[in-house]
Amino acid sequence: MADYVSVPCTVRLRRLAAFAVVAGISIVGAPCFAQSASDREMRQVFELILQDPGNPTHNLRYARMALDRGNLRQALVAYERILARDPNNEDAKEGLRRVRLQLEPSITRVTVLSGAQYESNARRLPHTNGTTYDATMFTRVNVRDDRTIGATRWVTRGEVYANYHPRFHDIDYGSVQAQSGPVFELGDNFRIHPFAGAGYSWLTRRTFFAEATAGATFEFDAFQPLRDIEVRWGYDFVGSAFSTRDGTYVEVSPRFQFPNLLTKGAVGIAVPYWRYSGVFGSGAPGVDSLNTPFPARSHQFGVRLDYFLPVLSWLTVDFNLSYDYRHYFERVSDGSKQRRDHTFVPGVQIVIPGLLRGQVDLIAHYAYEYRSTNDGPERYQNHVAGLRMLWRL
């Protein structure tokens, strides 16, 4: 009998079926003895738990049997019973984390930001006149997919962006990017998300650069107002139409969030960053769509500040400011000294959220761009105003 019970249940049922065919016996609903023995053992352990609900030994044993049978919610309750008595039980905390991870549903979120804006100096030229203005029509699609693969949560992000200028087609720009990687829980309030990705961008309908990237995002729950820190490395294979050399960079960017800043319901967000850019190859750099050297050797740091103030239940105002400083190792136009740029972009957005059954936000915005530099021909100013719609699909 012991040898019979040790045989897998499906194999035993096949043997019984073959015997039944010979003997003319029906075995529909025949019991699986090993499964019944497991049921009895599980009931016995549960009866012990009823006598001592928080007993860690009995509950851990019950959770393991529940997991073997695929009963995740029964295992979840067993771990919770242990933690109700002993909140620091590491076995129960780890088991609870694993079960919750497997119970999380797969979620795919898609947002589409689309709109048009007027720019007084769309090509960022040093002197504005009647020939520098243009409209910019653009669309940005972001996709985020969260799902559990095996015992690991996996996050994949993608973005597609393209703009179009009715007058100046030489600054029509677009890009496609994607990155993916696992999320590891390193504690109750700390996660790390390593990722790898690739991208492609075009300018004036020609390859601008292709990019390979890798990095990690460190997410925090207990170190408010710090929410996360992203560290990223990238290599840019620059199109031959723009430069004879390639670029590389390393970037570090923390994100801070301040709820109820100055008044109830208001939120402040600060995203500073530091970036080092290097080059491979020889020759002079080309220019990017903002009229800056690319690829170029430089140190760069800056910050984006946003203050979201709810004015009415249907109206929020975002006061924002971006500042960017670039210390180039490249020379200015006359070759006399290294280039230094300061770019200031104060702005404001008026947001009407929750239109069309809560799926659409309407956003009106204005920004003033000003770049000061020791490379005189590269100074510019630009006024930007437009209307956007953010769709959540």
ABEGO torsion letter per residue (X at the ends): XAAAAABBAAAAAAAAAAAAAAAGBBABGBBBAAAAAAAAAAAAAAAAAAABAABAAAAAAAAAAAAAAGBAAAAAAAAAAAAAABAABAAAAAAAAAAAAAABBBBBBBBBBBEBBBBABAAGBABBBAAABBBBBBBBBBBBBBBBBEABBBBBBBBBBBBBBAABAAABBBBBBBBBEBBBBAEAABBBBBBBBBBBBBBGGBBABBBBBBEBBBBBAABOABABBBBBBBBBBBBAAABABBBBBBBBBBBBBBBGBGBBGBBBBBBBBBBBBBBBEBEBBBBBAAGBBOBBBBBBBBBBBBBBBBABAABBBBBBBBBBBBBBABBBAAGABBBBBBBBBBBBBBBBBGBGGGABBBBBBBBBBBBBBABAAABBBBBBBBBBBBBBX
